[in-house]
Amino acid sequence: MALFSLMRWVLFIGFFILSWYSFQAIKTVFHSKPTQFLYVGLVVLIYGSIFWFFFFDQRQNQMTPYRQYLIGLSMGLMIFQIVSVFFLFLEDIVRIFQATASFFSKGARVDEFFIPQRRVFISRTALVAGALPFGTILYGMFRGRYNYKVIRHTLEFDNLPEAFDGFTIAQISDLHTGSFINRDKVAYGFRLINQLSSDVIFFTGDLVNDRASEVDSYRDIFSSLKAKEGIYSVLGNHDYGDYTSWESQAEKEQNFKQLIETHKDLGWTLLLNQSIVLNRNGQKIVIVGVENWGTGRFKRAGDLDQALKNVHPDDFKILLSHDPSHWEAKVLPHRNPVPLTLSGHTHGMQFGIEIPGVIKWSPASWRYKQWAGIYKEGNQYINVNRGFGYIAYPGRVGIYPEITHITLIKKRD
């Protein structure tokens, strides 16, 4: 608790210094008092709300859309201030050198010591430079989060049964339903999924942020998914209700049971460390689904041994596992090889730069070796879906919501 209290005050002092320093540029450029008061009012409103909701308001413990907007606005404001302060700091170094030189050139007389005034041009540059990332953050909040992208891959396998040559998969992940506020946009995304007319649809975890009840307003949309071979799903780390407060353990367990039933009600087959066989023309592939297994603080309920217990090593297998760290830790070294693993979890941090064939980068790459797209080791592939929804920051910049469409091809000599 003492550490929590210390962190609160460190953040408060840090935000105060940033705000005071950036305000110097506002004063230099805008001499109007109402404009200055408007800036101060916005800073107090945004930062004050953030501190209240996250450090003092014990009644609200869910990642509600309102809280997420506050996070997005505070992120934008903080980045604006950091960038503008960078320019002001560089100018202040020059001003200090100028003041020191003037002081000694005049015989070190204290009464003639002065610091040059801030230049309007530098302050304007600082504000414009800070406004660019702030505008990008806002764009991500209001447009980027619903900028659905269908990303297509064609994968070849030596051991794919002939009957499944050309088999198509639609993968979605990380809905985080409690974050949605626009039903029409979500419904549009699900229509895009159905328009692919895939043989099968896989959902790779994080249906909700915390509570099964988040799905209630979207049941009709989620249950609209259609695929010839069905819809199969697994759990993600958020689906266990570990990131919110409960009145009792019994309430948490009841919520989890309700979430399990929700998958069934939606017409999705939830795989809990299980496998299921898809048959076609006397040949088969095996769909394997594990509960969440992650490194670090993330839940490890996934049991790959249990899921593969009745699966022959020669069977062609598709594994659904929410966290991509499971792939290198458990899947690749397993004695029963899995040709294709489908994961999510990272969201690509909802921020990054992607130019096909040129650059692909996100802060997610600092945490996950496999963070977005297709990766291959030997004869085994993993696809890490960038996620359909969002959490915390209510937007996406550069890394947009993804619907994956994969075509499996029988490799021929």
ABEGO torsion letter per residue (X at the ends): XAAAAAAAAAAAAAAAAAAAAAAAAAAAABABAAAAAAAAAAAAAAAAAAAAAAAABAABABBBAAAAAAAAAAAAAAAAAAAAAAAAAAAAAAAAAAAAAAAAAAGGBAAABBBBBBBAAAAAAAAAAAAAAAAAAAAAAAAAAABBBBBBBBBBBAABBAAABGBBBBBBBGAGAAABABAAAAAAAAAAAAAAGBABBBBAEGABAABAAAAAAAAAAAAABBBAAEBBBBBBAAAAGAABBBABAAAAAAAAAAAAAAAAAAGBBBBBGBBBBBBBGGBBBBBBBBBBBBBEABBBABBAAAAAAABBAABBBBBBBABAAAAAAAAAABABBBABBBBBGAGGGGBEBBBBGABBBBAAAAABABABEBBBBEABBBBBBAEABBBGBBBBBGBBBBBBBBBBBBBBX
